[in-house]
Amino acid sequence: MGMESSTLLLTGVILNAFFTAVIMFFISIVADSRLHTMLFWLYGDLSQSRYAPLVLLTPALIAASLILFSFAKN
């Protein structure tokens, strides 16, 4: 069961356009005071990040990685 590369490429382009539209929508409706924070976060600013959510996410990430690795073809 395979997928043509053009289908995969166009699917990625469509998903990118959709999520870009969602981000632009949120930027257009956000208050001016929050716009600066939102734009810096989109540019990759991690100055206000905390490690507590990472501790909660790590076991789920490891489990998902192991499940995906088990489906990989060797």
N, C-alpha and C positions, 0 to 999 in steps of 0.2 A: 504494500500500500504506500504509494509515493505521491508526492505533490510536485507539480511543475515549478520550476524556479520563478517563472514569471508570475504565477499565482501567489506564491509566497511573498514576492517583492511587492506586488500590488496590494496585498493584504496589509503589509507593513506601512505602505504609503497611506492607505485609508485610515488605519488606526492612528497614525501620526497626525493626520489632518483632524480627526475627531478629537483627540486629546488636546491638541493645540487650540481648537475652538473652545473646549471646556475651560482651559486655562485663561484664555482671553475673556471669556464670559465672566469668570470670577474676578479678574483684574478690573473689568469695566464696572462691576457693581460694588466693589469694596470701597470703604471710606478712605479718604485721603490719608488719614493718620496710619492706617494699616497697609497702605500701598507700598510704602518704602520697605517695610518688613517683609512683605510678600515678594517683592521683586528681588531683594537680597537673598531670600531663601531660594528662589528659582535660579539665581546665579551661583548657588552653592555655598552660601554663608552658613557656617556651623557654629557661630559664636554663642548661640543660645541653646545648643543641643545638650542633652543630658544622657547619661549612660544607663539610667534605670530602665527605660523601655528596651534597651538592647539586651539586658539580662533576661527579660521576659521573652524576647523574640528568638534568642539563640537556640534553645531546645527545639522550637518549631522549625527553625531553619535547618538544623542538623537532621531532624527527622525527615523533612521534605527532601533534603539532599540525598539521604540514604534511599528513600523510596524511588526518586528519579534515577539514581545510580543503578538500582536493581532492574529497572526497565531498559537500561542501555544495552545495546548489542555489543557483545565482545568479539 
